[in-house]
Amino acid sequence: MKRIASEQGTCWASPVTLAKIMGVSPNTIRKYRKILVGKSWIKKIGQRGKTKPTDEYKIMDIWELNQRFYSKKESSTIEQSQRKLNHCPNKVQPVNLLSSTIDNKEDNDKKMNYKERSNLNNFNPKTREEYMCLQMAKDLNEESMDFILSALRKYGFNMVERAYNDVKELARTKEIKNKGAYFNEILKRSKPIN
């Protein structure tokens, strides 16, 4: 419904139309639409159409709720993993490989070249998709191409572009302090390609 609503913020697609898009039954759409109305995530504002009127819904701004929910979820997951590590009888302290005393000049040279290549200013795109990702990374205020290229491999260009467009859409109406974090949250909710 949000994608159909776009900038106008309203959606009047019928349950049958939404069901075809999502690959579910119209009754499933009706059921979950009722739940969304109950949670005040969407609001019925009237009807559209003369011959076959359909309900029109306004999509409410829930980004702030999402951000609070996922930041609480993420912090509780970190706390749980730390508690598990502290209660483990045979715990092994993590080793920082970057400060390791083993010095291999060839490995260090490869790391430096990789860092230079992944820097936005030094990145040389080889495909149209990489070029588009470079533009996205600049707009998201990323310092390197590492994250967006790994997202490209994991989710595919369509999902990366869709997440980027969602961030851009939100940025038109609301100030976003960390666009990269929003982009990351949107991608986390996406299904990776196989």
N, C-alpha and C positions, 0 to 999 in steps of 0.2 A: 504494500500500500504506500509506503514511503517513497519507493522509486517511482511509482505512478504519480504520486502527488507532486513530486519535484518542488519547484520554487513556490508554486501557488499554495502548497500546504494542504490541499484537499484531494480526496480520492472518492470517486463515485463508481468505480468498477464493480460490476455485479459479482456475487459469490461464484457464479458459473465461470466468469472470465478469470477471476483470481485463482479458482481451482484448476483451470487449464494451465495457467502460467506455472503454478506450483506443483502440479501433478498430484493433487489430492482431491477429495470429494467436496462438493459445494457445502455439505453439512459440516464438514471439518472447518471450512472457512467461517461459516456462521457461528459455530461453537467458539472458536478462538477470537473472532471479532467481538463477541459478547464479553469474553474475558478481558480483552483490551479496553473496552468501554468501561467495564467495572473497575479497572485499575487506573482509569483516567489517562491512559496512554493515547487513546483516540477519543474523539468526541463527535457524536452525530449532530450535524448542523442543518439537516434538511434533506430534500430529495432533488434529483436532477432527471430531466427527460420528460417528454410528454406522453409518448405511446407506451413505453415501459419504464416508469419511474424507478430509479434506484436510489438507495440511501447514499447521502454524501457525508463523508467523515473528514474531520480536521485532524491532522497528525500533530500531536502535542510534542513540545520540545523536551525530550527525556535524556539528553546528553549528560547533563549534570548528575542525574540519578545513576546512569550507567557508570560514569566515572567514579562516583562514590562507591557503588557496589563492587566494581572490579578492583579498586584500590584496597578495599577492606578484604576482599577475597585473596588478593595477592599477598598482603601483609600477613594474613592468618596462615597461609600456606608456608611462608618463609618461617614464621614462628614455630609451626608444627615440625618442620624439617629440622630446625635447630634443637627443639626439645628431644626429638628422636635421636639425634646425634649425641646429645648430652647424656641420655639414659642408656646408650649402647655400651655394654661392658667391654667390648673389644674394639672401641673406636680408634680410628686411625686419623691423625691430624692431616688435613689437606696440605699438599706440597705446592708451593708457588713455583711453577716451572720457569717463570720469567726471571726469578732471582736465583735460579739454580747455579751451582758453581761449575757445572759442566759447560765448557766453552767450545763450541763448534763453529768456526768462522764461516763455513759454507752455509750452515743453517741460518746464522745471523744475517748473512748477505741475502738469502732468499726472503727472510722476513722483511728486511728493509725494502727490497724491490717490491714485494707484495704491498707494503704500506704505502709506498710511493704511487703504485698503480691504483690503489683503492682510494687515494686522495681525490676529491672532486676535481681539483684543478689539473691533475695529471691523468685523469681517467680518459681513455681513448675507446669510445664505444665501437663494437664490431658489428652490431646489428641495429636495426631500427628500434627494436624493443629496448636494447641497452641505452640507446640515445634518449628514448622517452623516459626511461628510469633515471637517467642522469638529470633531466629537467625536473622530474618529480623530487629527487633527492635535494636539489638546490632549493626548490619551493618549500620543502619540509624542513629546511635549515639543518640538514644532516651534514656532518663533517666528512664522512667517507661513504663509499658506495657499498660497504660490506653488508649492511642490513638489507638494503633494497635489492641487491643482487641475490642474496640468500632467499629472500621472499619471492623473487622472480622464479628461482629454481623450485622452491617448495610449492608455491600456489599457482604459478603460471601468470602470464602477462594480464589476462582478462581480470583475474581477481585483484591483482596489484593495482591495475588501473581503476577498477570499481572502488576499492578502498580509498585511493587517492581522490577520486571524484567526490566521495562521501565527505572527506575531510574538507575539500574545497567548498562544497555546498554549505557545510556548517560554518566555515570561516567567513562566509558572506554575511551571516546574521549574528555571529558571536565571535568575540576575541578568543583565540586559542593560544595559550602560552606555549604548549609543546605539541606542535602538529604531529611530530614523529610518534609520540606516545599514542595519540588518537588513532593514527594510521596503524600502529602495531596492534592495538586492541581490536580494531575492525578485522584485521587479518587473522588474529587468533580465533575469532568466531567463525572464520571461513573454513571450509573443508579443503585440505591439501589435495593436490592432484596426485594420482598414482603413477 
